[in-house]
């Protein structure tokens, strides 16, 4: 499904060491480590956001639909939750169902700044899930979330 051949990353100083791995459909992988060790750098590379990587560093990601939950919710502040979900292709019913699945039923007409941070992060998770991703990348997924 996905093959990583990253020789390392540095931005003035080393950020990420060598990463060589094969990830198969259904695999669940957790990256643990202290702040600044390169976890987000690796996720950005897998998501295709690092255009400076050599072409053979990430193999197979161009064939995958990727959902990426960033550390920040990255919802557009001038759009309602429903509108934020429709931007990624969700229909009205899909948007409502996705918000319901993350405990936000009835909040579709709210703007992101009308929510708590935990609620906004759940809305961002709904946005990731509504695209039915083949690969789901979660960067600090439990930050600001209630039990």
MDTraj code that builds the backbone (N, CA, C; nanometers):
import mdtraj as md
import numpy as np

residues = "UNK UNK UNK UNK UNK UNK UNK UNK UNK UNK UNK UNK UNK UNK UNK UNK UNK UNK UNK UNK UNK UNK UNK UNK UNK UNK UNK UNK UNK UNK UNK UNK UNK UNK UNK UNK UNK UNK UNK UNK UNK UNK UNK UNK UNK UNK UNK UNK UNK UNK UNK UNK UNK UNK UNK UNK UNK UNK UNK UNK UNK UNK UNK UNK UNK UNK UNK UNK UNK UNK UNK UNK UNK UNK UNK UNK UNK UNK UNK UNK UNK UNK UNK UNK UNK UNK UNK UNK UNK UNK UNK UNK UNK UNK UNK UNK UNK UNK UNK UNK UNK UNK UNK UNK UNK UNK UNK UNK UNK UNK UNK UNK UNK UNK UNK UNK UNK UNK UNK UNK UNK UNK UNK UNK UNK UNK UNK UNK UNK UNK UNK UNK UNK UNK UNK UNK UNK UNK UNK UNK UNK UNK UNK UNK UNK UNK UNK".split()
xyz = np.array([
    [0.0813, -0.1187, 0.0000],
    [0.0000, 0.0000, 0.0000],
    [0.0860, 0.1254, 0.0000],
    [0.1823, 0.1337, 0.0954],
    [0.2659, 0.2529, 0.1071],
    [0.4059, 0.2106, 0.1488],
    [0.5050, 0.2649, 0.0810],
    [0.6434, 0.2337, 0.1156],
    [0.7179, 0.3636, 0.1414],
    [0.7867, 0.3683, 0.2554],
    [0.8633, 0.4866, 0.2943],
    [1.0113, 0.4565, 0.2789],
    [1.0807, 0.5445, 0.2071],
    [1.2258, 0.5334, 0.1882],
    [1.2862, 0.6713, 0.2101],
    [1.2782, 0.7187, 0.3306],
    [1.3228, 0.8541, 0.3620],
    [1.4617, 0.8464, 0.4237],
    [1.5570, 0.9125, 0.3610],
    [1.6957, 0.9074, 0.4067],
    [1.7211, 1.0020, 0.5233],
    [1.6206, 1.0769, 0.5635],
    [1.6339, 1.1721, 0.6732],
    [1.5930, 1.3100, 0.6261],
    [1.5646, 1.3971, 0.7205],
    [1.5248, 1.5352, 0.6890],
    [1.5969, 1.6271, 0.7851],
    [1.6416, 1.7389, 0.7315],
    [1.7007, 1.8401, 0.8179],
    [1.6619, 1.9775, 0.7647],
    [1.6470, 2.0679, 0.8548],
    [1.6148, 2.2062, 0.8221],
    [1.7123, 2.2926, 0.9009],
    [1.8371, 2.2923, 0.8569],
    [1.9422, 2.3596, 0.9323],
    [2.0056, 2.2676, 1.0347],
    [1.9246, 2.1850, 1.0980],
    [1.9724, 2.0815, 1.1894],
    [1.8848, 1.9585, 1.1681],
    [1.9346, 1.8405, 1.2013],
    [1.8566, 1.7180, 1.1781],
    [1.7225, 1.7207, 1.2512],
    [1.6175, 1.6794, 1.1797],
    [1.4833, 1.6746, 1.2377],
    [1.4306, 1.5321, 1.2383],
    [1.4648, 1.4558, 1.1366],
    [1.4113, 1.3208, 1.1218],
    [1.5222, 1.2306, 1.0705],
    [1.5391, 1.1180, 1.1371],
    [1.6389, 1.0214, 1.0919],
    [1.5871, 0.9392, 0.9752],
    [1.6594, 0.8348, 0.9416],
    [1.6184, 0.7472, 0.8319],
    [1.4895, 0.6743, 0.8679],
    [1.3993, 0.6652, 0.7707],
    [1.2738, 0.5927, 0.7897],
    [1.2553, 0.5027, 0.6687],
    [1.2583, 0.3736, 0.6925],
    [1.2336, 0.2747, 0.5887],
    [1.1254, 0.1819, 0.6420],
    [1.0081, 0.1826, 0.5774],
    [0.8969, 0.1016, 0.6268],
    [0.7993, 0.0722, 0.5144],
    [0.7294, -0.0380, 0.5284],
    [0.6200, -0.0725, 0.4393],
    [0.4936, -0.0785, 0.5231],
    [0.3918, -0.0095, 0.4775],
    [0.2650, -0.0035, 0.5498],
    [0.1592, -0.0691, 0.4624],
    [0.0954, -0.1709, 0.5160],
    [-0.0063, -0.2453, 0.4432],
    [-0.1458, -0.1982, 0.4821],
    [-0.2428, -0.2249, 0.3962],
    [-0.3822, -0.1915, 0.4263],
    [-0.4204, -0.2543, 0.5605],
    [-0.4839, -0.1758, 0.6455],
    [-0.5268, -0.2235, 0.7759],
    [-0.4260, -0.2030, 0.8870],
    [-0.3014, -0.1683, 0.8521],
    [-0.2013, -0.1434, 0.9558],
    [-0.2380, -0.0189, 1.0353],
    [-0.2074, -0.0239, 1.1621],
    [-0.2230, 0.0921, 1.2514],
    [-0.0875, 0.1178, 1.3137],
    [-0.0371, 0.2373, 1.2911],
    [0.0966, 0.2716, 1.3378],
    [0.0871, 0.3968, 1.4233],
    [0.1567, 0.3960, 1.5345],
    [0.1592, 0.5106, 1.6255],
    [0.3031, 0.5605, 1.6359],
    [0.3215, 0.6885, 1.6139],
    [0.4525, 0.7506, 1.6286],
    [0.4590, 0.8166, 1.7652],
    [0.5542, 0.7752, 1.8458],
    [0.5710, 0.8307, 1.9794],
    [0.7095, 0.8911, 1.9920],
    [0.7175, 0.9992, 2.0640],
    [0.8465, 1.0601, 2.0889],
    [0.8298, 1.2013, 2.1381],
    [0.9374, 1.2590, 2.1877],
    [0.9302, 1.3947, 2.2406],
    [0.9071, 1.4977, 2.1300],
    [0.8691, 1.6157, 2.1711],
    [0.8480, 1.7262, 2.0793],
    [0.9757, 1.7540, 1.9997],
    [0.9597, 1.7788, 1.8705],
    [1.0732, 1.8138, 1.7862],
    [1.1476, 1.6969, 1.7256],
    [1.0955, 1.5751, 1.7429],
    [1.1666, 1.4574, 1.6942],
    [1.1364, 1.4266, 1.5460],
    [1.0344, 1.4933, 1.4899],
    [1.0061, 1.4766, 1.3474],
    [0.8763, 1.4046, 1.3158],
    [0.7888, 1.3870, 1.4130],
    [0.6625, 1.3161, 1.3872],
    [0.5775, 1.3902, 1.2835],
    [0.5583, 1.5195, 1.3020],
    [0.4794, 1.5978, 1.2070],
    [0.5504, 1.6066, 1.0727],
    [0.6816, 1.6172, 1.0743],
    [0.7592, 1.6202, 0.9500],
    [0.7345, 1.4927, 0.8695],
    [0.7324, 1.3786, 0.9370],
    [0.7066, 1.2513, 0.8692],
    [0.5640, 1.2468, 0.8141],
    [0.4663, 1.2893, 0.8934],
    [0.3275, 1.2898, 0.8449],
    [0.3110, 1.3830, 0.7247],
    [0.3744, 1.5005, 0.7296],
    [0.3678, 1.5924, 0.6157],
    [0.4285, 1.5297, 0.4906],
    [0.5363, 1.4558, 0.5079],
    [0.5991, 1.3871, 0.3941],
    [0.5052, 1.2824, 0.3360],
    [0.4445, 1.2023, 0.4218],
    [0.3521, 1.0979, 0.3757],
    [0.2326, 1.1598, 0.3055],
    [0.1844, 1.2732, 0.3565],
    [0.0684, 1.3402, 0.2971],
    [0.1017, 1.4091, 0.1649],
    [0.2297, 1.4177, 0.1309],
    [0.2686, 1.4823, 0.0060],
    [0.2866, 1.6322, 0.0186],
    [0.2952, 1.6828, 0.1402],
    [0.3097, 1.8271, 0.1605],
    [0.4544, 1.8738, 0.1545],
    [0.5490, 1.7829, 0.1603],
    [0.6910, 1.8173, 0.1505],
    [0.7363, 1.7883, 0.0075],
    [0.7370, 1.8920, -0.0739],
    [0.7706, 1.8764, -0.2164],
    [0.9208, 1.8678, -0.2407],
    [1.0028, 1.8801, -0.1352],
    [1.1474, 1.8743, -0.1531],
    [1.2027, 1.7322, -0.1403],
    [1.1180, 1.6367, -0.1022],
    [1.1639, 1.4977, -0.0924],
    [1.1892, 1.4403, -0.2315],
    [1.2879, 1.3537, -0.2448],
    [1.3085, 1.2863, -0.3738],
    [1.1847, 1.2061, -0.4138],
    [1.1645, 1.1885, -0.5431],
    [1.0427, 1.1237, -0.5934],
    [1.0229, 0.9813, -0.5422],
    [1.1258, 0.9091, -0.5096],
    [1.1120, 0.7716, -0.4634],
    [1.1031, 0.7567, -0.3125],
    [1.0927, 0.8670, -0.2393],
    [1.0930, 0.8593, -0.0931],
    [0.9628, 0.8039, -0.0371],
    [0.8510, 0.8358, -0.1008],
    [0.7192, 0.7882, -0.0574],
    [0.6561, 0.7208, -0.1794],
    [0.6381, 0.5909, -0.1724],
    [0.5855, 0.5166, -0.2868],
    [0.4438, 0.4690, -0.2552],
    [0.3516, 0.5032, -0.3412],
    [0.2145, 0.4560, -0.3289],
    [0.1161, 0.5595, -0.2786],
    [0.1626, 0.6706, -0.2252],
    [0.0688, 0.7687, -0.1680],
    [-0.0152, 0.8371, -0.2751],
    [0.0369, 0.8453, -0.3972],
    [-0.0392, 0.9102, -0.5048],
    [-0.1615, 0.8280, -0.5476],
    [-0.1700, 0.7038, -0.5038],
    [-0.2842, 0.6186, -0.5370],
    [-0.3868, 0.6136, -0.4242],
    [-0.3618, 0.6895, -0.3170],
    [-0.4457, 0.6824, -0.1982],
    [-0.5228, 0.8117, -0.1758],
    [-0.6427, 0.7980, -0.1244],
    [-0.7187, 0.9133, -0.0756],
    [-0.6762, 0.9308, 0.0698],
    [-0.6184, 1.0463, 0.0995],
    [-0.5610, 1.0709, 0.2316],
    [-0.6489, 1.1669, 0.3102],
    [-0.6774, 1.1303, 0.4337],
    [-0.7394, 1.2206, 0.5299],
    [-0.6328, 1.2582, 0.6306],
    [-0.6171, 1.3875, 0.6579],
    [-0.5112, 1.4338, 0.7468],
    [-0.5714, 1.5250, 0.8527],
    [-0.5659, 1.4814, 0.9770],
    [-0.6065, 1.5637, 1.0903],
    [-0.4807, 1.6324, 1.1418],
    [-0.4690, 1.7613, 1.1132],
    [-0.3527, 1.8393, 1.1550],
    [-0.3595, 1.8680, 1.3053],
    [-0.2506, 1.9193, 1.3602],
    [-0.2495, 1.9574, 1.5017],
    [-0.3519, 2.0674, 1.5286],
    [-0.3657, 2.1617, 1.4359],
    [-0.4670, 2.2661, 1.4460],
    [-0.5870, 2.2191, 1.3638],
    [-0.7066, 2.2627, 1.3977],
    [-0.8247, 2.2113, 1.3265],
    [-0.8323, 2.2571, 1.1815],
    [-0.7789, 2.3715, 1.1485],
    [-0.7737, 2.4242, 1.0116],
    [-0.9102, 2.4328, 0.9430],
    [-1.0132, 2.4527, 1.0198],
    [-1.1448, 2.4798, 0.9620],
    [-1.1458, 2.6243, 0.9150],
    [-1.2145, 2.6520, 0.8054],
    [-1.2243, 2.7895, 0.7585],
    [-1.3173, 2.8655, 0.8523],
    [-1.2678, 2.9717, 0.9170],
    [-1.3441, 3.0375, 1.0235],
    [-1.4694, 3.1105, 0.9751],
    [-1.4767, 3.1447, 0.8493],
    [-1.5922, 3.2178, 0.7966],
    [-1.6995, 3.1252, 0.7394],
    [-1.6778, 2.9948, 0.7520],
    [-1.7751, 2.8973, 0.7029],
    [-1.8282, 2.8133, 0.8185],
    [-1.9539, 2.7754, 0.8091],
    [-2.0135, 2.6882, 0.9101],
    [-1.9478, 2.5499, 0.9032],
    [-1.9746, 2.4675, 1.0040],
    [-1.9207, 2.3311, 1.0007],
    [-1.9718, 2.2565, 0.8780],
    [-2.1023, 2.2699, 0.8484],
    [-2.1568, 2.2054, 0.7283],
    [-2.0822, 2.2500, 0.6037],
    [-2.0589, 2.3804, 0.5910],
    [-1.9898, 2.4332, 0.4732],
    [-1.8460, 2.3834, 0.4670],
    [-1.7787, 2.3715, 0.5814],
    [-1.6434, 2.3174, 0.5828],
    [-1.6415, 2.1738, 0.5333],
    [-1.7415, 2.0952, 0.5680],
    [-1.7476, 1.9567, 0.5220],
    [-1.7864, 1.9484, 0.3745],
    [-1.8707, 2.0381, 0.3291],
    [-1.9096, 2.0371, 0.1879],
    [-1.7915, 2.0745, 0.0977],
    [-1.6958, 2.1508, 0.1505],
    [-1.5776, 2.1867, 0.0722],
    [-1.4953, 2.0648, 0.0313],
    [-1.5046, 1.9570, 0.1074],
    [-1.4301, 1.8355, 0.0728],
    [-1.5185, 1.7343, 0.0004],
    [-1.6375, 1.7787, -0.0419],
    [-1.7220, 1.6933, -0.1244],
    [-1.8386, 1.6273, -0.0547],
    [-1.8613, 1.6569, 0.0714],
    [-1.9727, 1.5954, 0.1431],
    [-2.1044, 1.6592, 0.1003],
    [-2.2049, 1.5759, 0.0844],
    [-2.3393, 1.6263, 0.0633],
    [-2.3988, 1.6662, 0.1967],
    [-2.5167, 1.7262, 0.1938],
    [-2.5800, 1.7738, 0.3177],
    [-2.6010, 1.6603, 0.4177],
    [-2.6535, 1.5472, 0.3698],
    [-2.6777, 1.4337, 0.4601],
    [-2.5477, 1.3745, 0.5120],
    [-2.4466, 1.3653, 0.4235],
    [-2.3164, 1.3133, 0.4667],
    [-2.2555, 1.4025, 0.5745],
    [-2.2650, 1.5336, 0.5556],
    [-2.2095, 1.6274, 0.6533],
    [-2.2785, 1.6093, 0.7882],
    [-2.4103, 1.6029, 0.7872],
    [-2.4851, 1.5848, 0.9120],
    [-2.4482, 1.4534, 0.9796],
    [-2.4401, 1.3461, 0.9010],
    [-2.4068, 1.2148, 0.9572],
    [-2.2653, 1.2142, 1.0142],
    [-2.1724, 1.2757, 0.9430],
    [-2.0342, 1.2793, 0.9896],
    [-2.0225, 1.3582, 1.1203],
    [-2.0932, 1.4703, 1.1301],
    [-2.0911, 1.5474, 1.2550],
    [-2.1561, 1.4686, 1.3689],
    [-2.2618, 1.3951, 1.3388],
    [-2.3270, 1.3129, 1.4402],
    [-2.2305, 1.2073, 1.4927],
    [-2.1520, 1.1466, 1.4036],
    [-2.0591, 1.0411, 1.4440],
    [-1.9519, 1.0897, 1.5416],
    [-1.9214, 1.2192, 1.5379],
    [-1.8205, 1.2729, 1.6298],
    [-1.8837, 1.3528, 1.7432],
    [-2.0146, 1.3332, 1.7636],
    [-2.0827, 1.3956, 1.8759],
    [-2.1208, 1.5406, 1.8558],
    [-2.1340, 1.5834, 1.7303],
    [-2.1675, 1.7231, 1.7008],
    [-2.2994, 1.7371, 1.6257],
    [-2.3919, 1.6458, 1.6489],
    [-2.5237, 1.6564, 1.5853],
    [-2.5868, 1.7895, 1.6251],
    [-2.6409, 1.8609, 1.5274],
    [-2.7061, 1.9883, 1.5532],
    [-2.6130, 2.1086, 1.5514],
    [-2.4840, 2.0876, 1.5304],
    [-2.3881, 2.1978, 1.5297],
    [-2.3465, 2.2403, 1.3885],
    [-2.4062, 2.1856, 1.2865],
    [-2.3653, 2.2147, 1.1498],
    [-2.3731, 2.3609, 1.1118],
    [-2.4630, 2.4372, 1.1732],
    [-2.4781, 2.5788, 1.1392],
    [-2.3856, 2.6695, 1.2210],
    [-2.3039, 2.6120, 1.3083],
    [-2.2107, 2.6901, 1.3899],
    [-2.0842, 2.7225, 1.3111],
    [-2.0242, 2.8354, 1.3432],
    [-1.8920, 2.8698, 1.2921],
    [-1.7877, 2.8112, 1.3865],
    [-1.6682, 2.7822, 1.3369],
    [-1.5658, 2.7220, 1.4237],
    [-1.5364, 2.8003, 1.5511],
    [-1.5382, 2.9335, 1.5458],
    [-1.5049, 3.0095, 1.6660],
    [-1.6182, 3.0126, 1.7688],
    [-1.7309, 2.9518, 1.7362],
    [-1.8409, 2.9387, 1.8313],
    [-1.8318, 2.8076, 1.9095],
    [-1.7271, 2.7306, 1.8853],
    [-1.7089, 2.5997, 1.9471],
    [-1.5904, 2.6006, 2.0416],
    [-1.5885, 2.5061, 2.1316],
    [-1.4672, 2.4850, 2.2107],
    [-1.3606, 2.4261, 2.1184],
    [-1.2362, 2.4298, 2.1626],
    [-1.1284, 2.3740, 2.0813],
    [-1.1493, 2.2244, 2.0573],
    [-1.1944, 2.1534, 2.1605],
    [-1.2199, 2.0101, 2.1447],
    [-1.3286, 1.9826, 2.0425],
    [-1.4334, 2.0645, 2.0428],
    [-1.5414, 2.0483, 1.9450],
    [-1.4911, 2.0783, 1.8043],
    [-1.4090, 2.1815, 1.7898],
    [-1.3539, 2.2157, 1.6583],
    [-1.2652, 2.1028, 1.6064],
    [-1.1890, 2.0408, 1.6962],
    [-1.1038, 1.9292, 1.6533],
    [-1.1882, 1.8091, 1.6114],
    [-1.3002, 1.7864, 1.6797],
    [-1.3895, 1.6776, 1.6373],
    [-1.4518, 1.7090, 1.5020],
    [-1.4831, 1.8363, 1.4764],
    [-1.5360, 1.8755, 1.3450],
    [-1.4303, 1.8513, 1.2372],
    [-1.3049, 1.8801, 1.2686],
    [-1.1962, 1.8539, 1.1742],
    [-1.1817, 1.7036, 1.1494],
    [-1.2011, 1.6234, 1.2537],
    [-1.1979, 1.4782, 1.2364],
    [-1.3129, 1.4337, 1.1463],
    [-1.4303, 1.4918, 1.1656],
    [-1.5439, 1.4590, 1.0784],
    [-1.5101, 1.4905, 0.9335],
    [-1.4416, 1.6028, 0.9114],
    [-1.4010, 1.6405, 0.7752],
    [-1.3059, 1.5369, 0.7166],
    [-1.2153, 1.4845, 0.7981],
    [-1.1223, 1.3801, 0.7511],
    [-1.1964, 1.2529, 0.7151],
    [-1.2912, 1.2143, 0.7983],
    [-1.3602, 1.0872, 0.7791],
    [-1.4617, 1.0912, 0.6660],
    [-1.5190, 1.2069, 0.6392],
    [-1.6242, 1.2158, 0.5382],
    [-1.5706, 1.1887, 0.3969],
    [-1.4404, 1.2039, 0.3754],
    [-1.3833, 1.1762, 0.2431],
    [-1.3575, 1.0272, 0.2226],
    [-1.3859, 0.9469, 0.3260],
    [-1.3632, 0.8018, 0.3211],
    [-1.2195, 0.7706, 0.2773],
    [-1.1234, 0.8103, 0.3610],
    [-0.9829, 0.7965, 0.3228],
    [-0.9343, 0.6518, 0.3215],
    [-0.8401, 0.6258, 0.2323],
    [-0.7682, 0.4983, 0.2319],
    [-0.6609, 0.5008, 0.3406],
    [-0.6097, 0.6203, 0.3665],
    [-0.5038, 0.6419, 0.4647],
    [-0.5450, 0.7599, 0.5519],
    [-0.5476, 0.7390, 0.6812],
    [-0.5849, 0.8443, 0.7754],
    [-0.4632, 0.8800, 0.8592],
    [-0.4179, 1.0041, 0.8478],
    [-0.3044, 1.0540, 0.9241],
    [-0.3575, 1.1435, 1.0353],
    [-0.3194, 1.1150, 1.1574],
    [-0.3686, 1.1896, 1.2730],
    [-0.2500, 1.2469, 1.3491],
    [-0.2372, 1.3785, 1.3507],
    [-0.1275, 1.4445, 1.4206],
    [-0.1781, 1.4968, 1.5541],
    [-0.1342, 1.4350, 1.6617],
    [-0.1792, 1.4641, 1.7971],
    [-0.3324, 1.4601, 1.8047],
    [-0.3914, 1.3459, 1.7705],
    [-0.5364, 1.3364, 1.7579],
    [-0.6148, 1.3515, 1.8882],
    [-0.5509, 1.3328, 2.0017],
    [-0.6254, 1.3378, 2.1266],
    [-0.6050, 1.4675, 2.2029],
    [-0.5321, 1.5618, 2.1448],
    [-0.5160, 1.6919, 2.2080],
    [-0.6495, 1.7648, 2.2092],
    [-0.6847, 1.8241, 2.3182],
    [-0.8065, 1.9058, 2.3334],
    [-0.9352, 1.8277, 2.3193],
    [-0.9305, 1.6962, 2.3256],
    [-1.0523, 1.6177, 2.3123],
    [-1.1024, 1.5718, 2.4492],
    [-1.2316, 1.5793, 2.4656],
    [-1.2934, 1.5275, 2.5869],
    [-1.2994, 1.3748, 2.5761],
    [-1.3144, 1.3041, 2.6903],
    [-1.3246, 1.1587, 2.6851],
    [-1.4421, 1.1153, 2.5990],
])
top = md.Topology()
chain = top.add_chain()
for i, resn in enumerate(residues, 1):
    res = top.add_residue(resn, chain, resSeq=i)
    for name in ("N", "CA", "C"):
        top.add_atom(name, md.element.get_by_symbol(name[0]), res)
traj = md.Trajectory(xyz[None], top)
